[in-house]
């Protein structure tokens, strides 16, 4: 059994953006099949779509800490369709945008805590938009 967190951020209404998180447990190898949804979180605020994407990742990590028995679920998949944000989180890209630096730092601190203190294996992955449709639908509902 693994836990899967899929996140998405995008434009909602005018200048508002939304961040969506979908949290699922999987018993099989198909990490992209929807089902076994434990919960979702959606927020709406004024900002950029990249801020919304990072906010969704950060919310996903917060949800993880409250919904999973961290000692029993060491295998976590954190997925987003934002290639930029995934590469920022993984440290492949350096962040030059001032509006993203603080949230990115929070994400990296949370990941460090979960990996080092709790010994979790967190697989941070980019996925294509067609594999992230459920999180996209959740985010458009606000």
C-alpha positions as a Markdown table, in Angstrom:
| # | Residue | x | y | z |
|---|---|---|---|---|
| 1 | Unk | 0.0 | 0.0 | 0.0 |
| 2 | Unk | 1.3 | 3.5 | -0.9 |
| 3 | Unk | 0.0 | 7.0 | -0.4 |
| 4 | Unk | -0.4 | 9.2 | -3.5 |
| 5 | Unk | -0.7 | 12.9 | -3.4 |
| 6 | Unk | -1.6 | 14.7 | -6.6 |
| 7 | Unk | -1.6 | 18.5 | -6.7 |
| 8 | Unk | -2.6 | 21.1 | -9.2 |
| 9 | Unk | -2.7 | 24.9 | -9.3 |
| 10 | Unk | -4.3 | 27.1 | -11.8 |
| 11 | Unk | -6.3 | 30.2 | -12.7 |
| 12 | Unk | -9.8 | 30.2 | -11.1 |
| 13 | Unk | -11.6 | 33.5 | -11.6 |
| 14 | Unk | -9.9 | 36.6 | -13.0 |
| 15 | Unk | -6.7 | 37.2 | -10.8 |
| 16 | Unk | -7.6 | 34.5 | -8.4 |
| 17 | Unk | -5.8 | 31.2 | -8.5 |
| 18 | Unk | -6.7 | 27.9 | -6.9 |
| 19 | Unk | -4.6 | 25.1 | -5.3 |
| 20 | Unk | -5.9 | 21.6 | -5.2 |
| 21 | Unk | -4.7 | 18.5 | -3.4 |
| 22 | Unk | -6.0 | 15.0 | -3.8 |
| 23 | Unk | -4.9 | 12.3 | -1.3 |
| 24 | Unk | -5.3 | 8.6 | -2.2 |
| 25 | Unk | -4.2 | 5.2 | -1.0 |
| 26 | Unk | -3.3 | 2.6 | -3.6 |
| 27 | Unk | -3.2 | -1.1 | -3.3 |
| 28 | Unk | -2.0 | -1.8 | -6.9 |
| 29 | Unk | 0.7 | -0.7 | -9.3 |
| 30 | Unk | -1.5 | 1.8 | -11.1 |
| 31 | Unk | -0.7 | 5.1 | -9.3 |
| 32 | Unk | -2.7 | 7.1 | -11.8 |
| 33 | Unk | -6.1 | 5.4 | -11.6 |
| 34 | Unk | -8.5 | 7.5 | -9.6 |
| 35 | Unk | -10.1 | 5.9 | -6.6 |
| 36 | Unk | -9.6 | 5.4 | -2.9 |
| 37 | Unk | -9.8 | 9.1 | -2.4 |
| 38 | Unk | -9.2 | 9.9 | 1.2 |
| 39 | Unk | -9.7 | 13.6 | 1.0 |
| 40 | Unk | -9.1 | 16.8 | -0.9 |
| 41 | Unk | -8.2 | 20.4 | -0.1 |
| 42 | Unk | -8.8 | 23.4 | -2.3 |
| 43 | Unk | -7.8 | 27.0 | -1.6 |
| 44 | Unk | -8.4 | 30.2 | -3.6 |
| 45 | Unk | -6.3 | 33.4 | -3.4 |
| 46 | Unk | -4.8 | 36.1 | -5.5 |
| 47 | Unk | -1.5 | 35.2 | -7.0 |
| 48 | Unk | 0.3 | 33.5 | -9.9 |
| 49 | Unk | -0.3 | 30.0 | -11.2 |
| 50 | Unk | 3.2 | 29.0 | -10.0 |
| 51 | Unk | 2.4 | 30.2 | -6.5 |
| 52 | Unk | -0.8 | 28.1 | -6.7 |
| 53 | Unk | 1.2 | 25.0 | -7.8 |
| 54 | Unk | 3.7 | 25.4 | -5.0 |
| 55 | Unk | 0.9 | 26.1 | -2.5 |
| 56 | Unk | -0.7 | 22.9 | -3.5 |
| 57 | Unk | 2.5 | 20.9 | -3.0 |
| 58 | Unk | 2.9 | 22.5 | 0.4 |
| 59 | Unk | -0.7 | 21.7 | 1.4 |
| 60 | Unk | -0.2 | 18.2 | 0.2 |
| 61 | Unk | 2.8 | 17.8 | 2.6 |
| 62 | Unk | 0.7 | 19.2 | 5.4 |
| 63 | Unk | -2.1 | 16.8 | 4.7 |
| 64 | Unk | 0.3 | 13.9 | 4.6 |
| 65 | Unk | 1.5 | 14.7 | 8.1 |
| 66 | Unk | -2.0 | 14.6 | 9.4 |
| 67 | Unk | -3.6 | 11.8 | 7.5 |
| 68 | Unk | -0.9 | 9.1 | 7.4 |
| 69 | Unk | 0.6 | 7.0 | 10.1 |
| 70 | Unk | 4.1 | 8.0 | 9.1 |
| 71 | Unk | 5.7 | 4.9 | 10.7 |
| 72 | Unk | 3.5 | 2.5 | 8.7 |
| 73 | Unk | 3.4 | 4.3 | 5.3 |
| 74 | Unk | 7.0 | 4.9 | 4.3 |
| 75 | Unk | 6.2 | 5.0 | 0.5 |
| 76 | Unk | 4.7 | 8.3 | -0.6 |
| 77 | Unk | 4.3 | 9.6 | -4.2 |
| 78 | Unk | 3.9 | 13.4 | -4.5 |
| 79 | Unk | 2.9 | 14.3 | -8.1 |
| 80 | Unk | 2.2 | 17.5 | -10.0 |
| 81 | Unk | 1.8 | 18.5 | -13.6 |
| 82 | Unk | 3.9 | 21.6 | -13.1 |
| 83 | Unk | 7.4 | 20.7 | -14.5 |
| 84 | Unk | 8.8 | 24.0 | -13.2 |
| 85 | Unk | 7.6 | 23.5 | -9.6 |
| 86 | Unk | 8.6 | 19.8 | -9.4 |
| 87 | Unk | 12.1 | 20.7 | -10.7 |
| 88 | Unk | 12.3 | 23.6 | -8.1 |
| 89 | Unk | 11.3 | 21.2 | -5.3 |
| 90 | Unk | 13.8 | 18.6 | -6.4 |
| 91 | Unk | 16.6 | 21.2 | -6.6 |
| 92 | Unk | 17.1 | 20.7 | -10.4 |
| 93 | Unk | 16.2 | 24.3 | -11.0 |
| 94 | Unk | 17.2 | 27.3 | -8.9 |
| 95 | Unk | 14.5 | 29.7 | -7.8 |
| 96 | Unk | 15.0 | 33.3 | -9.0 |
| 97 | Unk | 11.4 | 34.5 | -8.5 |
| 98 | Unk | 11.0 | 36.3 | -5.1 |
| 99 | Unk | 7.3 | 35.4 | -4.9 |
| 100 | Unk | 8.1 | 31.7 | -4.9 |
| 101 | Unk | 11.2 | 31.5 | -2.6 |
| 102 | Unk | 9.5 | 31.5 | 0.8 |
| 103 | Unk | 6.9 | 28.7 | -0.1 |
| 104 | Unk | 9.7 | 26.7 | -1.8 |
| 105 | Unk | 11.8 | 26.9 | 1.4 |
| 106 | Unk | 8.8 | 25.7 | 3.5 |
| 107 | Unk | 8.3 | 22.8 | 1.1 |
| 108 | Unk | 12.0 | 21.8 | 1.3 |
| 109 | Unk | 12.0 | 22.0 | 5.1 |
| 110 | Unk | 8.9 | 19.8 | 5.3 |
| 111 | Unk | 10.4 | 17.3 | 2.9 |
| 112 | Unk | 13.7 | 17.2 | 4.9 |
| 113 | Unk | 11.7 | 16.6 | 8.1 |
| 114 | Unk | 9.7 | 13.8 | 6.6 |
| 115 | Unk | 12.7 | 12.1 | 4.9 |
| 116 | Unk | 15.3 | 12.5 | 7.7 |
| 117 | Unk | 13.3 | 12.5 | 10.9 |
| 118 | Unk | 10.6 | 10.0 | 9.8 |
| 119 | Unk | 12.6 | 7.9 | 7.3 |
| 120 | Unk | 10.0 | 8.2 | 4.6 |
| 121 | Unk | 10.6 | 7.6 | 0.9 |
| 122 | Unk | 8.9 | 10.5 | -0.9 |
| 123 | Unk | 9.0 | 10.2 | -4.6 |
| 124 | Unk | 8.5 | 13.6 | -6.1 |
| 125 | Unk | 7.4 | 13.3 | -9.7 |
| 126 | Unk | 6.2 | 15.3 | -12.6 |
| 127 | Unk | 3.1 | 13.9 | -14.4 |
| 128 | Unk | 1.4 | 14.9 | -17.5 |
| 129 | Unk | -1.9 | 16.9 | -17.3 |
| 130 | Unk | -3.9 | 13.9 | -18.6 |
| 131 | Unk | -2.8 | 11.9 | -15.5 |
| 132 | Unk | -3.8 | 14.8 | -13.2 |
| 133 | Unk | -7.3 | 15.4 | -14.3 |
| 134 | Unk | -8.9 | 14.7 | -11.0 |
| 135 | Unk | -6.8 | 17.3 | -9.1 |
| 136 | Unk | -7.5 | 19.7 | -11.9 |
| 137 | Unk | -11.3 | 19.2 | -11.6 |
| 138 | Unk | -11.1 | 19.6 | -7.8 |
| 139 | Unk | -9.2 | 22.9 | -8.2 |
| 140 | Unk | -11.8 | 24.3 | -10.7 |
| 141 | Unk | -14.7 | 23.8 | -8.2 |
| 142 | Unk | -13.8 | 26.9 | -6.2 |
